Amino acid sequence: MYVPPDYVCDDTACLHDLIARARLGTVITMSAGSDGGAPEACHLPLLLDRRRGPLGTLVGHLDRRNPQLADLAAGRPVLVTFLGADAGVSPDWYHTSPRVPTWLYSAVHATGIPTVIEDAAALRDILERGSALAVPAGGTWRPAQVATYIDRLLGGIAGFEIPLDTLRGQIRLGQHNGPEDWQGVHDALSCGTLQQRRVAEDMAAFGRVISGA
């Protein structure tokens, strides 16, 4: 990922927060083959163990029928990307001129060498921890309610973990604009669609981090 210097984020805690906010990662592997292999990708909700390793460890599971399972088992480096909310910006929202339209977003790229997890108890833990992410606060669903059903599901999935050896981020949330321009964009997005409102929330949470504002 090319990142212009103004948008580089190398703060591990901030990047962990971005991953936790996105949750859904794109796992990219290189399949083996006589032709040199080809890239493969799938989209998976992933857990982040922040304290396992200097940059953290990603944990997840996938369908055993997914051909990427063989790629993960091969022990080759993989790339996992996370993309935050994104939205376009109209020049009308700035207080200064001349301006042109632009796009706001945040992204994190992580790499590491995966390990496949087959142990049933570890798989159950991954499945239950991942399921908890989908249950809203106050929800009454608990894994114990469907324990037998989960037992059947375990045979069809494989777990994996990726201790991270690189973690790179790009934050393009208007943080290098002046205060009035930043506020104008934030206010406009805050009154827009759900996606635009999510970008406004990210601006407030992350868009001032590297500017020191």
TORBA-222975 format. One line per field, with one value per residue: residue in one letter; x, y, z of N, C-alpha, C, O in turn. Coordinates in nm, 3 decimals, always signed. Example, Ala and Ser with C-alpha at 12.3 -4.5 7.8 and 13.67 -1.06 7.14 Angstrom:
2
residuo = [A,S]
nc1 = [+1.319,+1.285]
nc2 = [-0.569,-0.225]
nc3 = [+0.780,+0.708]
cac1 = [+1.230,+1.367]
cac2 = [-0.450,-0.106]
cac3 = [+0.780,+0.714]
cc1 = [+1.320,+1.290]
cc2 = [-0.330,+0.003]
cc3 = [+0.780,+0.787]
oc1 = [+1.424,+1.341]
oc2 = [-0.332,+0.114]
oc3 = [+0.846,+0.804]
//
This chain:
213
residuo = [M,Y,V,P,P,D,Y,V,C,D,D,T,A,C,L,H,D,L,I,A,R,A,R,L,G,T,V,I,T,M,S,A,G,S,D,G,G,A,P,E,A,C,H,L,P,L,L,L,D,R,R,R,G,P,L,G,T,L,V,G,H,L,D,R,R,N,P,Q,L,A,D,L,A,A,G,R,P,V,L,V,T,F,L,G,A,D,A,G,V,S,P,D,W,Y,H,T,S,P,R,V,P,T,W,L,Y,S,A,V,H,A,T,G,I,P,T,V,I,E,D,A,A,A,L,R,D,I,L,E,R,G,S,A,L,A,V,P,A,G,G,T,W,R,P,A,Q,V,A,T,Y,I,D,R,L,L,G,G,I,A,G,F,E,I,P,L,D,T,L,R,G,Q,I,R,L,G,Q,H,N,G,P,E,D,W,Q,G,V,H,D,A,L,S,C,G,T,L,Q,Q,R,R,V,A,E,D,M,A,A,F,G,R,V,I,S,G,A]
nc1 = [+0.085,+0.072,+0.138,+0.091,+0.314,+0.181,-0.038,+0.031,-0.002,+0.143,+0.100,+0.055,-0.153,-0.359,-0.399,-0.483,-0.727,-0.864,-0.880,-1.041,-1.272,-1.344,-1.355,-1.435,-1.223,-1.014,-0.872,-0.586,-0.424,-0.157,-0.199,-0.064,+0.093,+0.174,+0.208,+0.312,+0.133,-0.161,-0.329,-0.563,-0.865,-1.067,-1.341,-1.361,-1.488,-1.279,-1.097,-0.900,-0.620,-0.472,-0.251,-0.092,+0.205,+0.426,+0.288,+0.036,-0.213,-0.406,-0.711,-0.920,-1.178,-1.263,-1.458,-1.414,-1.425,-1.322,-1.078,-0.864,-0.782,-0.580,-0.377,-0.333,-0.245,-0.002,+0.183,+0.285,+0.353,+0.077,-0.153,-0.361,-0.629,-0.802,-1.078,-1.207,-1.504,-1.610,-1.628,-1.721,-1.610,-1.743,-1.636,-1.788,-1.816,-1.598,-1.431,-1.231,-1.078,-0.910,-1.073,-1.097,-1.303,-1.267,-1.177,-1.255,-1.123,-1.016,-0.756,-0.607,-0.327,-0.205,+0.044,+0.156,+0.262,+0.056,-0.103,-0.273,-0.554,-0.667,-0.757,-1.033,-1.136,-1.008,-1.110,-1.381,-1.364,-1.278,-1.498,-1.704,-1.610,-1.599,-1.868,-1.977,-1.920,-2.118,-2.351,-2.567,-2.528,-2.691,-2.823,-2.975,-2.885,-2.687,-2.398,-2.426,-2.690,-2.721,-2.549,-2.519,-2.570,-2.357,-2.148,-2.182,-2.126,-1.853,-1.711,-1.705,-1.544,-1.230,-0.982,-0.765,-0.464,-0.284,+0.007,+0.116,+0.359,+0.402,+0.243,+0.053,-0.082,-0.325,-0.461,-0.702,-0.869,-0.924,-0.751,-0.543,-0.641,-0.730,-0.877,-1.140,-1.210,-1.197,-1.403,-1.621,-1.645,-1.684,-1.928,-2.105,-2.097,-2.198,-2.467,-2.555,-2.594,-2.611,-2.360,-2.203,-2.228,-2.094,-1.834,-1.796,-1.796,-1.561,-1.381,-1.388,-1.294,-1.048,-0.941,-0.802,-0.580,-0.311,-0.258,-0.241,-0.433]
nc2 = [-0.118,+0.207,+0.498,+0.835,+1.066,+1.250,+1.111,+0.888,+0.650,+0.516,+0.437,+0.191,+0.136,+0.302,+0.190,-0.064,+0.007,+0.094,-0.147,-0.295,-0.147,-0.181,-0.465,-0.658,-0.827,-0.848,-1.127,-1.212,-1.435,-1.619,-1.855,-2.183,-2.315,-2.451,-2.247,-2.043,-1.948,-1.772,-1.477,-1.498,-1.415,-1.361,-1.259,-1.197,-1.189,-1.087,-1.157,-0.965,-1.010,-0.809,-0.810,-1.021,-1.077,-0.826,-0.662,-0.756,-1.018,-1.169,-1.350,-1.606,-1.789,-2.021,-2.166,-2.512,-2.590,-2.387,-2.303,-2.148,-2.237,-2.426,-2.259,-2.107,-2.309,-2.368,-2.199,-1.963,-1.608,-1.388,-1.131,-0.906,-0.691,-0.401,-0.191,+0.120,+0.325,+0.518,+0.816,+1.066,+1.408,+1.725,+2.022,+2.238,+2.228,+2.331,+2.611,+2.751,+2.829,+2.780,+2.458,+2.102,+1.809,+1.534,+1.223,+1.059,+0.827,+0.543,+0.302,-0.017,-0.224,-0.545,-0.793,-1.134,-1.464,-1.735,-1.976,-2.278,-2.386,-2.670,-2.796,-2.893,-2.766,-2.519,-2.427,-2.403,-2.196,-1.985,-1.966,-1.900,-1.657,-1.502,-1.505,-1.352,-1.095,-1.032,-1.014,-0.780,-0.532,-0.622,-0.827,-1.154,-1.399,-1.690,-1.902,-2.148,-2.213,-2.338,-2.553,-2.818,-2.785,-2.618,-2.796,-2.959,-2.777,-2.731,-2.930,-2.848,-2.629,-2.451,-2.314,-2.026,-1.841,-1.534,-1.411,-1.084,-0.933,-0.705,-0.384,-0.145,+0.179,+0.401,+0.712,+0.915,+1.157,+1.425,+1.552,+1.726,+1.961,+2.307,+2.423,+2.534,+2.438,+2.162,+2.139,+2.221,+2.015,+1.796,+1.869,+1.869,+1.601,+1.483,+1.528,+1.368,+1.062,+0.729,+0.609,+0.837,+0.961,+0.781,+0.821,+1.082,+1.028,+0.875,+1.073,+1.235,+1.052,+0.954,+1.130,+1.345,+1.253,+1.224,+1.482,+1.611,+1.777]
nc3 = [+0.000,-0.102,+0.075,+0.103,+0.264,+0.439,+0.529,+0.669,+0.924,+1.198,+1.452,+1.676,+1.864,+1.770,+1.515,+1.588,+1.705,+1.476,+1.333,+1.509,+1.489,+1.222,+1.183,+0.977,+0.773,+0.479,+0.363,+0.205,+0.003,-0.158,-0.393,-0.444,-0.736,-1.060,-1.237,-1.096,-0.917,-0.794,-0.680,-0.409,-0.238,+0.053,+0.260,+0.595,+0.929,+1.188,+1.486,+1.713,+1.896,+2.099,+2.268,+2.211,+2.093,+1.950,+1.766,+1.778,+1.721,+1.472,+1.464,+1.338,+1.158,+0.895,+0.630,+0.570,+0.308,+0.165,-0.064,+0.013,+0.257,+0.225,+0.139,+0.369,+0.538,+0.425,+0.524,+0.420,+0.388,+0.447,+0.346,+0.512,+0.489,+0.609,+0.580,+0.658,+0.708,+0.422,+0.221,-0.019,-0.062,-0.101,-0.267,-0.188,+0.083,+0.209,+0.361,+0.244,-0.075,-0.395,-0.419,-0.470,-0.536,-0.308,-0.144,+0.157,+0.389,+0.586,+0.624,+0.691,+0.661,+0.715,+0.775,+0.802,+0.908,+0.876,+1.099,+1.102,+1.291,+1.447,+1.675,+1.870,+2.103,+2.092,+1.851,+1.916,+2.102,+1.936,+1.765,+1.945,+2.055,+1.824,+1.752,+1.954,+1.876,+1.698,+1.837,+1.972,+2.236,+2.530,+2.411,+2.420,+2.333,+2.379,+2.346,+2.478,+2.453,+2.212,+2.201,+2.103,+1.832,+1.764,+1.804,+1.579,+1.377,+1.412,+1.281,+1.021,+0.990,+1.000,+1.209,+1.235,+1.301,+1.290,+1.370,+1.375,+1.166,+1.026,+1.022,+0.886,+0.829,+0.679,+0.708,+0.594,+0.666,+0.658,+0.831,+0.782,+0.698,+0.764,+1.076,+1.031,+0.777,+0.826,+1.014,+0.862,+0.671,+0.842,+0.964,+0.746,+0.663,+0.890,+0.872,+0.674,+0.484,+0.634,+0.592,+0.544,+0.792,+0.949,+0.858,+0.950,+1.223,+1.236,+1.163,+1.392,+1.580,+1.482,+1.298,+1.395,+1.508,+1.401,+1.345,+1.577,+1.675]
cac1 = [+0.000,+0.142,+0.077,+0.158,+0.364,+0.086,-0.147,+0.086,-0.028,+0.221,+0.069,-0.005,-0.281,-0.458,-0.428,-0.566,-0.863,-0.923,-0.913,-1.155,-1.390,-1.381,-1.384,-1.432,-1.095,-0.994,-0.755,-0.532,-0.318,-0.108,-0.216,+0.046,+0.059,+0.287,+0.223,+0.359,+0.029,-0.248,-0.384,-0.699,-0.910,-1.198,-1.376,-1.390,-1.480,-1.158,-1.067,-0.765,-0.560,-0.378,-0.132,-0.016,+0.306,+0.448,+0.190,-0.093,-0.239,-0.541,-0.764,-1.047,-1.208,-1.322,-1.518,-1.313,-1.432,-1.254,-0.944,-0.760,-0.734,-0.451,-0.279,-0.300,-0.170,+0.131,+0.275,+0.341,+0.299,-0.052,-0.188,-0.497,-0.661,-0.924,-1.117,-1.308,-1.609,-1.555,-1.725,-1.668,-1.620,-1.771,-1.567,-1.880,-1.813,-1.480,-1.437,-1.125,-1.080,-0.987,-1.069,-1.153,-1.358,-1.172,-1.239,-1.206,-1.129,-0.903,-0.725,-0.497,-0.275,-0.127,+0.098,+0.209,+0.261,-0.057,-0.103,-0.408,-0.592,-0.758,-0.803,-1.177,-1.160,-0.963,-1.207,-1.503,-1.335,-1.278,-1.635,-1.784,-1.562,-1.642,-2.013,-2.008,-1.910,-2.240,-2.465,-2.566,-2.534,-2.823,-2.879,-2.990,-2.832,-2.564,-2.358,-2.473,-2.827,-2.718,-2.421,-2.516,-2.560,-2.220,-2.066,-2.190,-2.059,-1.708,-1.653,-1.699,-1.461,-1.092,-0.940,-0.629,-0.416,-0.178,+0.087,+0.149,+0.496,+0.396,+0.114,+0.065,-0.212,-0.345,-0.577,-0.734,-0.992,-0.926,-0.677,-0.445,-0.710,-0.743,-0.991,-1.269,-1.239,-1.225,-1.534,-1.722,-1.662,-1.743,-2.069,-2.182,-2.108,-2.280,-2.607,-2.576,-2.636,-2.548,-2.218,-2.138,-2.223,-1.986,-1.708,-1.787,-1.756,-1.420,-1.305,-1.376,-1.219,-0.913,-0.895,-0.718,-0.473,-0.176,-0.239,-0.219,-0.535]
cac2 = [+0.000,+0.334,+0.596,+0.965,+1.093,+1.322,+1.025,+0.770,+0.626,+0.402,+0.419,+0.057,+0.141,+0.360,+0.092,-0.167,+0.061,+0.093,-0.287,-0.332,-0.077,-0.241,-0.606,-0.744,-0.817,-0.918,-1.213,-1.230,-1.535,-1.655,-1.999,-2.253,-2.368,-2.463,-2.121,-1.942,-1.915,-1.658,-1.425,-1.533,-1.329,-1.383,-1.155,-1.268,-1.116,-1.133,-1.115,-0.910,-1.023,-0.697,-0.831,-1.139,-1.031,-0.681,-0.593,-0.823,-1.141,-1.184,-1.486,-1.623,-1.923,-2.023,-2.291,-2.607,-2.604,-2.273,-2.343,-2.071,-2.310,-2.485,-2.151,-2.075,-2.421,-2.374,-2.120,-1.850,-1.481,-1.343,-0.991,-0.883,-0.549,-0.353,-0.061,+0.188,+0.393,+0.611,+0.909,+1.177,+1.542,+1.830,+2.150,+2.334,+2.217,+2.400,+2.757,+2.806,+2.792,+2.680,+2.321,+2.002,+1.696,+1.434,+1.107,+1.031,+0.687,+0.491,+0.164,-0.082,-0.344,-0.624,-0.916,-1.230,-1.604,-1.797,-2.113,-2.335,-2.441,-2.785,-2.842,-2.867,-2.668,-2.389,-2.387,-2.357,-2.065,-1.888,-1.951,-1.829,-1.519,-1.434,-1.488,-1.245,-0.967,-1.008,-0.999,-0.644,-0.517,-0.654,-0.945,-1.267,-1.523,-1.741,-2.026,-2.267,-2.243,-2.419,-2.623,-2.935,-2.734,-2.571,-2.917,-3.002,-2.676,-2.736,-3.020,-2.787,-2.509,-2.456,-2.186,-1.984,-1.720,-1.468,-1.314,-0.980,-0.885,-0.567,-0.320,-0.013,+0.243,+0.525,+0.786,+1.030,+1.204,+1.570,+1.603,+1.826,+2.086,+2.400,+2.392,+2.569,+2.344,+2.032,+2.145,+2.228,+1.880,+1.713,+1.905,+1.825,+1.455,+1.446,+1.543,+1.291,+0.922,+0.651,+0.595,+0.966,+0.985,+0.696,+0.889,+1.193,+0.969,+0.840,+1.199,+1.277,+0.953,+0.927,+1.231,+1.446,+1.182,+1.253,+1.626,+1.663,+1.876]
cac3 = [+0.000,-0.103,+0.164,+0.104,+0.400,+0.524,+0.575,+0.735,+1.066,+1.245,+1.593,+1.687,+1.935,+1.679,+1.410,+1.652,+1.717,+1.342,+1.302,+1.592,+1.437,+1.092,+1.211,+0.858,+0.704,+0.352,+0.377,+0.070,-0.001,-0.291,-0.407,-0.508,-0.868,-1.152,-1.308,-1.004,-0.822,-0.821,-0.554,-0.370,-0.128,+0.112,+0.356,+0.718,+1.056,+1.256,+1.623,+1.732,+2.029,+2.096,+2.352,+2.166,+1.999,+1.952,+1.683,+1.791,+1.646,+1.419,+1.481,+1.270,+1.108,+0.761,+0.582,+0.525,+0.162,+0.105,-0.108,+0.081,+0.374,+0.187,+0.137,+0.508,+0.596,+0.364,+0.604,+0.347,+0.438,+0.394,+0.365,+0.557,+0.482,+0.673,+0.526,+0.737,+0.631,+0.323,+0.164,-0.097,-0.003,-0.198,-0.242,-0.127,+0.228,+0.261,+0.375,+0.161,-0.216,-0.469,-0.371,-0.562,-0.460,-0.260,-0.080,+0.290,+0.431,+0.663,+0.583,+0.761,+0.598,+0.809,+0.719,+0.896,+0.863,+0.948,+1.149,+1.104,+1.422,+1.431,+1.806,+1.885,+2.208,+2.042,+1.749,+1.984,+2.160,+1.826,+1.718,+2.045,+2.063,+1.703,+1.756,+2.048,+1.806,+1.621,+1.927,+2.026,+2.381,+2.582,+2.346,+2.513,+2.277,+2.436,+2.279,+2.549,+2.410,+2.089,+2.212,+2.013,+1.696,+1.747,+1.789,+1.439,+1.294,+1.427,+1.182,+0.889,+0.987,+1.050,+1.264,+1.202,+1.365,+1.216,+1.446,+1.278,+1.162,+0.979,+1.043,+0.824,+0.818,+0.607,+0.756,+0.512,+0.728,+0.661,+0.946,+0.744,+0.668,+0.874,+1.165,+0.973,+0.669,+0.889,+1.076,+0.756,+0.616,+0.947,+0.985,+0.630,+0.667,+1.006,+0.834,+0.551,+0.491,+0.741,+0.559,+0.567,+0.936,+1.001,+0.829,+1.045,+1.352,+1.225,+1.167,+1.531,+1.656,+1.430,+1.202,+1.460,+1.578,+1.354,+1.335,+1.711,+1.707]
cc1 = [+0.088,+0.065,+0.154,+0.199,+0.263,-0.020,-0.099,+0.041,+0.049,+0.205,-0.007,-0.141,-0.391,-0.497,-0.511,-0.710,-0.935,-0.965,-1.038,-1.283,-1.438,-1.429,-1.372,-1.301,-1.098,-0.864,-0.708,-0.414,-0.271,-0.114,-0.095,+0.001,+0.180,+0.312,+0.269,+0.256,-0.050,-0.303,-0.528,-0.737,-1.045,-1.217,-1.428,-1.392,-1.365,-1.149,-0.925,-0.724,-0.445,-0.247,-0.051,+0.081,+0.316,+0.346,+0.052,-0.104,-0.385,-0.584,-0.898,-1.073,-1.269,-1.375,-1.407,-1.315,-1.360,-1.113,-0.832,-0.709,-0.598,-0.342,-0.236,-0.213,-0.028,+0.232,+0.345,+0.282,+0.167,-0.068,-0.334,-0.522,-0.793,-0.953,-1.227,-1.415,-1.545,-1.667,-1.652,-1.692,-1.640,-1.690,-1.656,-1.871,-1.694,-1.506,-1.332,-1.141,-0.947,-0.970,-1.128,-1.213,-1.246,-1.248,-1.174,-1.223,-1.012,-0.883,-0.607,-0.459,-0.185,-0.075,+0.151,+0.204,+0.155,-0.026,-0.247,-0.432,-0.697,-0.819,-0.948,-1.206,-1.120,-1.060,-1.335,-1.482,-1.337,-1.419,-1.718,-1.740,-1.606,-1.791,-2.053,-2.003,-2.040,-2.363,-2.463,-2.570,-2.677,-2.887,-2.878,-2.930,-2.701,-2.528,-2.413,-2.614,-2.830,-2.590,-2.412,-2.501,-2.418,-2.125,-2.066,-2.117,-1.908,-1.641,-1.637,-1.613,-1.319,-1.057,-0.800,-0.593,-0.297,-0.106,+0.141,+0.296,+0.508,+0.254,+0.128,-0.074,-0.209,-0.473,-0.593,-0.869,-0.992,-0.841,-0.573,-0.510,-0.703,-0.867,-1.126,-1.307,-1.273,-1.366,-1.644,-1.751,-1.730,-1.891,-2.155,-2.202,-2.199,-2.429,-2.645,-2.629,-2.567,-2.398,-2.144,-2.127,-2.114,-1.849,-1.688,-1.744,-1.608,-1.333,-1.283,-1.287,-1.073,-0.856,-0.816,-0.593,-0.335,-0.153,-0.209,-0.324,-0.614]
cc2 = [+0.123,+0.432,+0.727,+1.001,+1.161,+1.232,+0.898,+0.766,+0.501,+0.380,+0.288,+0.061,+0.198,+0.260,-0.024,-0.120,+0.062,-0.048,-0.329,-0.266,-0.140,-0.385,-0.696,-0.721,-0.890,-0.994,-1.251,-1.326,-1.554,-1.807,-2.059,-2.304,-2.370,-2.334,-2.008,-1.897,-1.792,-1.607,-1.469,-1.444,-1.376,-1.281,-1.222,-1.173,-1.173,-1.076,-1.060,-0.929,-0.922,-0.727,-0.953,-1.096,-0.880,-0.602,-0.655,-0.946,-1.141,-1.330,-1.495,-1.767,-1.911,-2.162,-2.384,-2.625,-2.490,-2.314,-2.263,-2.139,-2.374,-2.379,-2.113,-2.184,-2.428,-2.288,-2.008,-1.720,-1.446,-1.194,-0.983,-0.732,-0.520,-0.214,-0.002,+0.248,+0.494,+0.699,+1.016,+1.309,+1.643,+1.955,+2.253,+2.333,+2.288,+2.550,+2.826,+2.759,+2.836,+2.541,+2.231,+1.889,+1.600,+1.321,+1.082,+0.883,+0.658,+0.346,+0.114,-0.206,-0.415,-0.750,-1.005,-1.369,-1.679,-1.938,-2.160,-2.402,-2.549,-2.830,-2.800,-2.761,-2.528,-2.337,-2.334,-2.218,-1.957,-1.860,-1.870,-1.683,-1.439,-1.409,-1.372,-1.108,-0.930,-0.985,-0.859,-0.644,-0.540,-0.773,-1.066,-1.397,-1.561,-1.874,-2.151,-2.307,-2.336,-2.502,-2.741,-2.892,-2.684,-2.689,-2.965,-2.905,-2.690,-2.826,-2.957,-2.664,-2.540,-2.317,-2.151,-1.862,-1.666,-1.371,-1.209,-0.941,-0.749,-0.514,-0.177,+0.047,+0.370,+0.590,+0.911,+1.082,+1.355,+1.633,+1.709,+1.953,+2.180,+2.370,+2.423,+2.473,+2.206,+2.031,+2.149,+2.092,+1.790,+1.742,+1.856,+1.674,+1.411,+1.455,+1.456,+1.151,+0.852,+0.638,+0.726,+0.996,+0.900,+0.759,+1.007,+1.142,+0.932,+0.965,+1.243,+1.182,+0.943,+1.042,+1.345,+1.383,+1.228,+1.401,+1.688,+1.764,+1.833]
cc3 = [+0.000,-0.015,+0.152,+0.247,+0.492,+0.586,+0.645,+0.881,+1.107,+1.395,+1.611,+1.756,+1.846,+1.571,+1.466,+1.667,+1.582,+1.302,+1.381,+1.543,+1.307,+1.108,+1.087,+0.783,+0.571,+0.363,+0.237,+0.078,-0.145,-0.303,-0.478,-0.644,-0.957,-1.229,-1.216,-0.904,-0.861,-0.690,-0.534,-0.251,-0.076,+0.224,+0.483,+0.837,+1.137,+1.397,+1.626,+1.876,+2.036,+2.167,+2.313,+2.056,+1.999,+1.872,+1.693,+1.703,+1.601,+1.429,+1.409,+1.232,+0.969,+0.731,+0.530,+0.373,+0.092,+0.063,-0.044,+0.207,+0.345,+0.183,+0.278,+0.571,+0.541,+0.438,+0.529,+0.402,+0.371,+0.425,+0.408,+0.556,+0.551,+0.618,+0.613,+0.648,+0.536,+0.268,+0.084,-0.026,-0.115,-0.166,-0.175,+0.026,+0.292,+0.274,+0.288,+0.017,-0.279,-0.407,-0.479,-0.478,-0.419,-0.193,+0.054,+0.324,+0.523,+0.625,+0.663,+0.682,+0.699,+0.739,+0.831,+0.837,+0.944,+0.998,+1.155,+1.238,+1.401,+1.563,+1.830,+1.990,+2.163,+1.936,+1.813,+2.044,+2.052,+1.780,+1.817,+2.058,+1.941,+1.702,+1.846,+1.982,+1.734,+1.708,+1.989,+2.178,+2.429,+2.515,+2.438,+2.460,+2.345,+2.366,+2.346,+2.507,+2.289,+2.086,+2.116,+1.868,+1.668,+1.729,+1.644,+1.347,+1.298,+1.324,+1.045,+0.880,+1.033,+1.102,+1.215,+1.286,+1.287,+1.310,+1.348,+1.285,+1.094,+0.998,+0.993,+0.809,+0.736,+0.659,+0.672,+0.558,+0.748,+0.768,+0.910,+0.690,+0.788,+0.955,+1.102,+0.860,+0.726,+0.946,+0.971,+0.696,+0.719,+0.964,+0.869,+0.632,+0.781,+0.976,+0.714,+0.574,+0.608,+0.716,+0.584,+0.716,+1.002,+0.975,+0.923,+1.183,+1.349,+1.225,+1.311,+1.612,+1.614,+1.347,+1.263,+1.519,+1.531,+1.333,+1.470,+1.753,+1.828]
oc1 = [+0.169,-0.056,+0.272,+0.127,+0.261,-0.086,-0.179,+0.046,+0.023,+0.286,-0.121,-0.234,-0.503,-0.615,-0.599,-0.803,-1.055,-1.071,-1.129,-1.391,-1.559,-1.532,-1.305,-1.273,-1.176,-0.756,-0.781,-0.316,-0.337,-0.043,-0.032,-0.117,+0.278,+0.421,+0.265,+0.285,-0.010,-0.322,-0.606,-0.651,-1.127,-1.121,-1.527,-1.306,-1.355,-1.187,-0.839,-0.785,-0.336,-0.143,+0.049,+0.042,+0.223,+0.320,-0.040,-0.016,-0.475,-0.505,-0.980,-0.997,-1.320,-1.341,-1.318,-1.216,-1.339,-1.034,-0.716,-0.603,-0.510,-0.228,-0.118,-0.121,+0.059,+0.353,+0.451,+0.171,+0.147,-0.005,-0.420,-0.446,-0.885,-0.864,-1.328,-1.416,-1.439,-1.784,-1.539,-1.780,-1.565,-1.677,-1.606,-1.914,-1.688,-1.592,-1.342,-1.209,-0.878,-0.866,-1.200,-1.178,-1.145,-1.371,-1.052,-1.325,-0.920,-0.979,-0.517,-0.544,-0.099,-0.144,+0.185,+0.147,+0.165,+0.062,-0.334,-0.343,-0.803,-0.923,-0.982,-1.292,-1.189,-1.088,-1.390,-1.570,-1.392,-1.457,-1.795,-1.825,-1.644,-1.837,-2.151,-2.071,-2.068,-2.467,-2.364,-2.609,-2.772,-2.994,-2.790,-2.923,-2.615,-2.618,-2.444,-2.654,-2.930,-2.530,-2.308,-2.429,-2.365,-2.032,-1.963,-2.053,-1.840,-1.527,-1.563,-1.607,-1.293,-1.099,-0.728,-0.680,-0.220,-0.154,+0.204,+0.351,+0.612,+0.157,+0.203,-0.171,-0.107,-0.581,-0.510,-0.972,-1.051,-0.854,-0.520,-0.440,-0.674,-0.955,-1.220,-1.423,-1.367,-1.441,-1.750,-1.866,-1.823,-1.971,-2.266,-2.312,-2.268,-2.510,-2.754,-2.700,-2.478,-2.318,-2.034,-2.026,-2.051,-1.760,-1.577,-1.664,-1.536,-1.222,-1.172,-1.214,-0.985,-0.735,-0.768,-0.509,-0.252,-0.040,-0.159,-0.307,-0.705]
oc2 = [+0.143,+0.447,+0.732,+0.969,+1.132,+1.271,+0.810,+0.867,+0.392,+0.312,+0.276,-0.006,+0.147,+0.247,-0.075,-0.196,+0.033,-0.068,-0.391,-0.324,-0.151,-0.422,-0.800,-0.611,-0.984,-0.934,-1.314,-1.302,-1.511,-1.879,-1.995,-2.333,-2.298,-2.312,-1.891,-1.818,-1.718,-1.685,-1.476,-1.404,-1.426,-1.224,-1.295,-1.084,-1.295,-0.962,-1.104,-0.873,-0.947,-0.674,-0.984,-1.082,-0.812,-0.486,-0.612,-0.975,-1.117,-1.421,-1.403,-1.857,-1.805,-2.260,-2.341,-2.671,-2.496,-2.357,-2.305,-2.102,-2.374,-2.406,-2.090,-2.156,-2.488,-2.302,-1.963,-1.721,-1.473,-1.140,-1.046,-0.655,-0.603,-0.130,-0.067,+0.226,+0.550,+0.661,+1.052,+1.322,+1.647,+1.991,+2.347,+2.429,+2.304,+2.606,+2.946,+2.660,+2.921,+2.510,+2.278,+1.875,+1.587,+1.325,+1.085,+0.822,+0.739,+0.274,+0.190,-0.284,-0.353,-0.806,-0.958,-1.390,-1.687,-2.007,-2.090,-2.468,-2.523,-2.896,-2.683,-2.675,-2.431,-2.217,-2.233,-2.133,-1.849,-1.745,-1.783,-1.595,-1.322,-1.303,-1.302,-1.015,-0.813,-0.942,-0.823,-0.742,-0.483,-0.817,-1.078,-1.495,-1.476,-1.950,-2.249,-2.423,-2.404,-2.520,-2.762,-2.955,-2.707,-2.682,-3.008,-2.946,-2.662,-2.802,-3.009,-2.600,-2.642,-2.216,-2.234,-1.790,-1.741,-1.259,-1.245,-0.918,-0.684,-0.590,-0.097,-0.023,+0.437,+0.530,+1.002,+1.054,+1.407,+1.752,+1.775,+2.043,+2.137,+2.297,+2.345,+2.432,+2.141,+1.935,+2.088,+2.056,+1.716,+1.649,+1.808,+1.625,+1.310,+1.396,+1.469,+1.125,+0.908,+0.655,+0.725,+1.051,+0.942,+0.751,+1.030,+1.206,+0.955,+0.963,+1.283,+1.226,+0.927,+1.049,+1.432,+1.453,+1.267,+1.443,+1.800,+1.831,+1.904]
oc3 = [+0.091,-0.027,+0.189,+0.342,+0.612,+0.682,+0.677,+0.951,+1.055,+1.458,+1.565,+1.711,+1.847,+1.538,+1.398,+1.645,+1.576,+1.244,+1.326,+1.554,+1.284,+1.051,+1.093,+0.737,+0.553,+0.373,+0.161,+0.149,-0.239,-0.232,-0.562,-0.663,-0.932,-1.280,-1.255,-0.815,-0.951,-0.597,-0.629,-0.173,-0.152,+0.276,+0.480,+0.846,+1.153,+1.422,+1.551,+1.968,+1.986,+2.129,+2.377,+1.940,+2.044,+1.904,+1.623,+1.622,+1.680,+1.406,+1.417,+1.270,+0.931,+0.797,+0.456,+0.315,-0.029,+0.148,-0.047,+0.259,+0.431,+0.220,+0.303,+0.647,+0.605,+0.418,+0.570,+0.456,+0.253,+0.515,+0.347,+0.614,+0.552,+0.610,+0.639,+0.527,+0.565,+0.268,+0.114,+0.058,-0.212,-0.049,-0.112,+0.091,+0.414,+0.206,+0.262,-0.009,-0.222,-0.350,-0.567,-0.361,-0.487,-0.185,+0.065,+0.292,+0.536,+0.597,+0.699,+0.641,+0.760,+0.654,+0.939,+0.730,+1.067,+0.948,+1.206,+1.293,+1.345,+1.563,+1.812,+1.970,+2.191,+1.932,+1.769,+2.037,+2.074,+1.758,+1.777,+2.071,+1.952,+1.658,+1.819,+2.025,+1.712,+1.659,+2.052,+2.240,+2.374,+2.558,+2.523,+2.534,+2.367,+2.331,+2.279,+2.524,+2.266,+1.980,+2.053,+1.791,+1.559,+1.649,+1.593,+1.251,+1.198,+1.284,+0.960,+0.775,+1.097,+1.046,+1.161,+1.335,+1.227,+1.329,+1.249,+1.393,+1.102,+0.992,+1.049,+0.780,+0.724,+0.655,+0.676,+0.497,+0.843,+0.796,+0.999,+0.642,+0.899,+0.908,+1.119,+0.850,+0.679,+0.927,+0.990,+0.673,+0.686,+0.976,+0.891,+0.606,+0.769,+1.047,+0.660,+0.672,+0.672,+0.808,+0.639,+0.761,+1.098,+1.059,+0.971,+1.250,+1.447,+1.280,+1.347,+1.701,+1.698,+1.328,+1.191,+1.575,+1.613,+1.305,+1.480,+1.854,+1.871]
//
